Each structure stands twice: as structure tokens, then as C-alpha cells.
Amino acid sequence: SGQRYNNREAGLTEIPIDISLGVTAIDLSHNSITTLGPNAFRNFTELNVLHLNYNNISFIHDDAFEGVYKLHHLSLSHNQLADFPVLPNMPKLSRLYLDNNNIRTIPDDALDVL
């Protein structure tokens, strides 16, 4: 159900610009993305599922996930994250995968907005 965007194992180093705005699921796993910039997913207001596992993501801007209010599944496992990502106002988020990163601490308020 809904529109899906799948671009796995494509050698991507950044988020593609050709993703349809009405998409409900994005799979960019198994690529070489290193950074998620500000408002990286802001225009995807219908986004429910986001797979970014198995990349080389080491930096996630605090505003990277701004505006994705419908997101309920976020996979960031198998990346190079050292810091717990800022997750602003994600009331529907029920599955968050951060395993196999380098995160050492989780801020006390990290999950307050969920």
C-alpha cells in the first residue's frame, strides 16, 4: 500500500533528488551515504518507513528528520553513528533500529518527543 522508492545497492553517496514527494516508503539501504543534511526528508509528508541501514552515515543534522510526522519505522543500523540522532516530533515512531553503530550514550531527553 502506498508508493515505495527502492534504490538499494546503488552506490549512492547522498539522498537522491528524484524521489516522489508522495512516497510512503524509502529504501536506501546498502549504499555509501555519509551525511543526512538539514531537512533531508522534510518534503516527504506521507513517509511511513525509512531504511538507511548499511550505509556509512556518520553525521545526521539535528533537522534531518524535521516534518516526517507519519514515520513509524526508522532503520539506521549498521552505520558509523557516534551520536544518538535528534528525532523531532515523531508521534508515530514505533520501530527505531540503531544497532551496529558507535553510539556510546543516549541523552536523557532523546526519546521525549516520541
N, C-alpha and C positions, 0 to 999 in steps of 0.2 A: 504494500500500500504506500502511495506517495512516490515521489520521484527520487531516484538514487543516482549518486555520482560516484563512479568507481574508477580510480586511477592508481591501482596498486602496482608496485614494482616497475615504476616508470622512470626512475632516476631523477625524480623531481627534487629541486633544492628549495623551492618556495611554493606557497599556495597558488594554484593556477587561477588565472583571471577569467576563465571561460565557464565557470560553474554557474548553472542556472540559479536564480535567486529563490525560486520556489522549492528548491530541493529539500527533502526531509532527512536524507542520509548521505553522508560524505565518507568515503573510504580512501584515505591517502596513506595507508599503511605500507610498510616496506619500501620507503623512499629515502631520500637523503636531505630532508628538510631539517634546518638547523635552528630557525627562529620563527616565532609567531609574533608578528608585529601588532601594533595597536589596531583595534577594530578589525582584526583579521577575518572575523566571521559575522560582523555586525549586520550585514545586509541579508543574512540567511535567517529570516524571522520564523520560518517553518521548520528549522533544523531540529531533529529529534536525536539523531545518532551521529557521532563523530569518531571515526577511527584514525588515530595518528600514531598508533603503535609501530614499533620497529622503524624509527627514523633516527636522526641524530640531534633531536631538539635539545638544546642546552639553555635556551632563553625564551621565556614567554612573557611578553609585555603585560603589565597589570590590566590593560584594557583589551587584551586579545579576545576575550570571550564576552565582551560587552554586548548586550542586546540579544543573546541567544536564550531567551526565556523558556523556550519549549524543550531545550536539550535535556534528555533523560539518561543518555548513555555517552560517556566520555572516556575513551581509551587513550592513555598516554604512556602505556607500559613500554619497556624496552627502548628508552631514550637516554639522554645524558643530563637529565634534570638534577640540579643540586638544590633548588629551592622549591617549596610547595607552591603551586600556581595559585594566583588570585582568581577566585571563582565568584564573580559578582552576580548576585540576584538570579540564581538558578533554582527556582522553586520546585521544578520537576525532576531535578537530577537524582537518580536513584542508583546508578551504577557508575563508579569512578575507579578507573584502573591506573595505578601509578607504580606497579611493581617493576622491578629491574631498572631502577634509576639510581641516582646518587643522593637522594633526598635523606638528610640526616635529622632534620627537625620539622615539626608541623606546628606552625604558630597557633596559640590558644584560640584565636578568633577565625582560623582558616575556614571552618565549616559553618560559621554562624549564619551566613546568608543562604544556606541551602534549605 
